[in-house]
Amino acid sequence: MQLPLETEALVVHAPGADFEMTPIVIQDLRPDEILVNMKYSGVCHTDFWLQQGALGPLMKFPAIAGHEGAGIVRAIGSEVKDKSLQVGDCVLLSFSACGECSYCRDDQFSRCTDFPSLNLTGIRRSDGTTPAKLADGRPVRSQFFGQSSFSRISAVHEHCVVKCPYPEDMAIYSPMGCGYQTGAGTILNIMKPKADQTVAVFGAGSVGFAAIMTAATVPARHIIAIDIVEQKLALAKELGATHTINSAKIQGSVVNEINKVTGGNGVDFAIDTTGVASVIEKMLDCLAYGGTAASVGAPPRGDNISVNVGAFFAGKKTWISVAEGDSHPPEFIPKLIDLHKQGKFPVEKISKVYPVADLKKAISDMKDGTVIKPILEF
């Protein structure tokens, strides 16, 4: 493809504005970038954070969201390190990393010290430019998570790209790069539960379901799904949860309900995918002695929680924050695909593909629990 190139994208023109299909121009392709013709993109709550302006000063507008892309390589920058990559390859897209800091050198790319600037600003780290402009010449932020997959064509940073070995499954694999690897990686890379241990998952969205399904591959002794939507909990039971709790319908506290399941001991591991301060407090309270809690849903900046420090200390508890499941996508995403091919990670049961023109319907279905993971088709 010859640049500059006219295409279109779902642009958010101002904080709180709708996603609007808008003509854009891809100006250039840097030596470390890959031009990708998007075919699919998962829809994630983080895209709504961008839309609502919740990323604060990191993200300026207009901007293009999307960070669970899948598509076809159309051009490759001259300095892209993966020499096996070819034009025409099908690829899945994940987050970006600098590849240079101490964490990246230690293969802990999700802990990259430049993670916010590389993934949450929509601009190039090197010079603050953006690959795309609007038709009137104004720049549009177009490297959200290094990819901005809500664009029909995007200039993607090389660190985002993972080859897709099964092109026929690109649609259902597109969320591997964020939601699925976040939940699954928290279980498999961080917690590593044993068969006699227990796991509680707060929030049955795509991240929560990924955690539930991978915990079931252990299988953990108890896998407790907590949510407020009954149909999501019913599906969670089908896909690996041993117990479910509808926190909107119980008489007492969630902690008491979890203690009933665990014989009063609490859980060895707990994951919060909601980012809600009151839910995080309950997650910490439900931990067993020596238990570990992981926050994977980011709370709003400025939120505080209340912790009984004495009980937390005496209980030898651990609370950590996890980004992207502590995963290295080129290594971890193929593992998840293998699990899917073995029938142990049935992501097709939680996803649905929508034409990009039906974005509003996809968002509505996601918010009311009709669909766990909507995927847009371009």
Backbone hydrogen bonds, N-H to C=O, Kabsch-Sander energy under -0.5 kcal/mol:
donor,donor_aa,acceptor,acceptor_aa,energy
5,L,26,I,-2.2
7,T,24,I,-2.6
9,A,22,T,-2.2
10,L,150,F,-2.9
11,V,9,A,-1.2
11,V,20,E,-2.8
12,V,63,A,-3.1
13,H,11,V,-0.7
13,H,18,D,-0.5
16,G,51,Q,-3.6
17,A,14,A,-2.6
20,E,11,V,-2.3
20,E,18,D,-0.6
22,T,9,A,-3.0
24,I,7,T,-2.4
25,V,133,K,-2.8
26,I,5,L,-3.0
27,Q,25,V,-0.7
27,Q,131,P,-3.3
28,D,131,P,-0.6
33,E,30,R,-2.0
34,I,156,V,-2.9
35,L,75,A,-2.3
36,V,34,I,-0.6
36,V,154,S,-2.8
37,N,72,I,-3.0
38,M,36,V,-0.9
38,M,152,R,-1.7
39,K,70,A,-2.9
40,Y,70,A,-2.4
41,S,376,L,-1.7
42,G,68,E,-2.0
43,V,374,P,-2.1
47,D,44,C,-1.4
48,F,44,C,-0.8
48,F,45,H,-0.6
49,W,45,H,-1.5
50,L,46,T,-1.8
51,Q,47,D,-2.2
52,Q,48,F,-2.6
53,G,49,W,-0.6
53,G,50,L,-1.4
54,A,49,W,-2.3
55,L,49,W,-0.6
56,G,53,G,-1.6
58,L,55,L,-1.5
59,M,56,G,-1.1
60,K,58,L,-0.5
60,K,121,T,-0.5
63,A,12,V,-2.2
64,I,141,R,-2.3
65,A,10,L,-0.6
70,A,40,Y,-2.1
71,G,91,V,-2.1
72,I,37,N,-2.0
73,V,89,D,-2.7
74,R,35,L,-3.3
75,A,35,L,-1.2
77,G,33,E,-2.4
79,E,31,P,-1.8
80,V,31,P,-0.5
80,V,77,G,-1.4
83,K,81,K,-1.4
85,L,82,D,-1.2
88,G,73,V,-2.5
89,D,86,Q,-2.2
91,V,71,G,-2.8
92,L,162,V,-3.6
93,L,69,G,-2.6
94,S,160,C,-2.3
95,F,177,G,-0.5
105,R,101,C,-2.6
106,D,102,S,-0.9
106,D,103,Y,-0.6
107,D,104,C,-2.0
108,Q,103,Y,-3.0
109,F,107,D,-0.5
111,R,108,Q,-1.7
112,C,109,F,-1.6
115,F,112,C,-1.9
118,L,114,D,-2.4
119,N,115,F,-2.1
120,L,116,P,-2.5
122,G,143,Q,-0.6
124,R,129,T,-3.2
128,G,124,R,-2.0
132,A,140,V,-0.6
133,K,25,V,-2.0
134,L,138,R,-3.4
135,A,23,P,-0.8
137,G,134,L,-2.2
140,V,132,A,-2.0
141,R,62,P,-2.4
142,S,122,G,-1.5
143,Q,122,G,-0.6
144,F,64,I,-0.5
145,F,119,N,-2.0
146,G,143,Q,-2.5
147,Q,144,F,-2.2
148,S,144,F,-2.6
149,S,66,G,-1.5
150,F,65,A,-2.0
151,S,148,S,-0.7
152,R,8,E,-2.5
154,S,36,V,-2.3
156,V,34,I,-3.2
156,V,154,S,-0.8
157,H,146,G,-2.2
158,E,32,D,-2.2
160,C,157,H,-2.0
161,V,158,E,-1.3
162,V,92,L,-2.6
164,C,90,C,-2.9
169,D,166,Y,-2.5
170,M,167,P,-1.7
173,Y,169,D,-1.7
174,S,170,M,-1.1
174,S,171,A,-0.9
176,M,173,Y,-2.2
177,G,174,S,-0.9
178,C,175,P,-1.5
180,Y,175,P,-1.8
181,Q,176,M,-1.0
182,T,178,C,-2.2
183,G,179,G,-1.9
184,A,180,Y,-2.6
185,G,181,Q,-2.0
186,T,182,T,-1.6
187,I,183,G,-1.3
188,L,184,A,-3.0
189,N,185,G,-2.8
190,I,185,G,-1.1
191,M,186,T,-2.5
192,K,187,I,-3.2
197,Q,194,K,-1.9
199,V,222,H,-2.8
200,A,269,F,-2.2
201,V,224,I,-3.2
202,F,200,A,-0.5
202,F,271,I,-3.3
203,G,201,V,-0.7
203,G,226,I,-3.2
205,G,203,G,-0.8
209,F,205,G,-2.9
210,A,206,S,-2.0
211,A,207,V,-2.0
212,I,208,G,-2.5
213,M,209,F,-3.0
214,T,210,A,-1.9
215,A,211,A,-2.4
216,A,212,I,-1.8
217,T,213,M,-0.5
217,T,214,T,-0.9
218,V,215,A,-1.1
220,A,215,A,-2.0
221,R,197,Q,-1.9
222,H,197,Q,-1.0
224,I,199,V,-3.1
225,A,223,I,-0.6
225,A,243,H,-2.4
226,I,201,V,-2.7
227,D,245,I,-2.0
230,E,228,I,-0.6
232,K,229,V,-0.5
233,L,229,V,-1.7
234,A,230,E,-2.2
235,L,231,Q,-1.7
236,A,232,K,-2.2
237,K,233,L,-2.0
238,E,234,A,-1.4
239,L,235,L,-1.8
240,G,237,K,-0.7
241,A,236,A,-2.9
242,T,223,I,-1.7
243,H,223,I,-2.0
245,I,225,A,-2.6
247,S,227,D,-1.5
247,S,245,I,-1.0
249,K,246,N,-1.9
250,I,246,N,-1.2
257,E,253,S,-1.8
258,I,254,V,-2.5
259,N,255,V,-2.3
260,K,256,N,-1.8
261,V,257,E,-1.4
262,T,258,I,-2.0
263,G,260,K,-0.7
264,G,259,N,-3.4
265,N,262,T,-1.1
267,V,286,C,-2.4
269,F,198,T,-1.9
270,A,292,T,-2.0
271,I,200,A,-2.4
272,D,294,A,-2.6
273,T,202,F,-2.5
273,T,271,I,-0.6
279,V,276,V,-0.5
280,I,276,V,-2.3
281,E,277,A,-2.0
282,K,278,S,-1.5
283,M,279,V,-2.4
284,L,280,I,-2.2
285,D,281,E,-2.0
286,C,282,K,-1.7
287,L,284,L,-1.1
288,A,267,V,-3.2
290,G,315,G,-3.5
291,G,288,A,-2.4
292,T,268,D,-2.6
293,A,318,T,-3.3
294,A,270,A,-2.6
295,S,320,I,-2.8
296,V,272,D,-2.6
296,V,294,A,-0.7
297,G,272,D,-1.5
298,A,296,V,-0.6
303,D,300,P,-2.0
307,V,305,I,-0.5
309,V,307,V,-1.4
312,F,308,N,-2.5
313,F,309,V,-2.8
314,A,310,G,-2.9
315,G,311,A,-2.0
316,K,313,F,-1.6
317,K,312,F,-1.9
318,T,291,G,-2.1
320,I,293,A,-2.7
322,V,295,S,-2.3
326,D,323,A,-2.2
327,S,324,E,-1.3
331,E,328,H,-2.2
332,F,328,H,-2.6
333,I,329,P,-2.2
335,K,331,E,-0.7
336,L,332,F,-2.0
337,I,333,I,-2.4
338,D,334,P,-2.2
339,L,335,K,-2.2
340,H,336,L,-2.3
341,K,337,I,-2.5
342,Q,338,D,-1.5
343,G,340,H,-1.9
344,K,339,L,-2.7
345,F,339,L,-0.7
347,V,345,F,-2.4
349,K,346,P,-1.8
350,I,347,V,-1.5
351,S,347,V,-0.6
352,K,373,K,-1.7
354,Y,375,I,-3.4
356,V,377,E,-2.2
358,D,355,P,-2.6
359,L,356,V,-1.3
362,A,358,D,-2.4
363,I,359,L,-2.7
364,S,360,K,-2.3
365,D,361,K,-2.7
366,M,362,A,-1.9
367,K,363,I,-2.5
368,D,364,S,-1.9
369,G,365,D,-0.5
369,G,366,M,-0.7
370,T,365,D,-1.3
371,V,365,D,-1.7
372,I,350,I,-0.5
373,K,350,I,-2.6
375,I,352,K,-2.5
376,L,41,S,-3.3
377,E,354,Y,-2.5
378,F,39,K,-2.1
378,F,376,L,-0.5
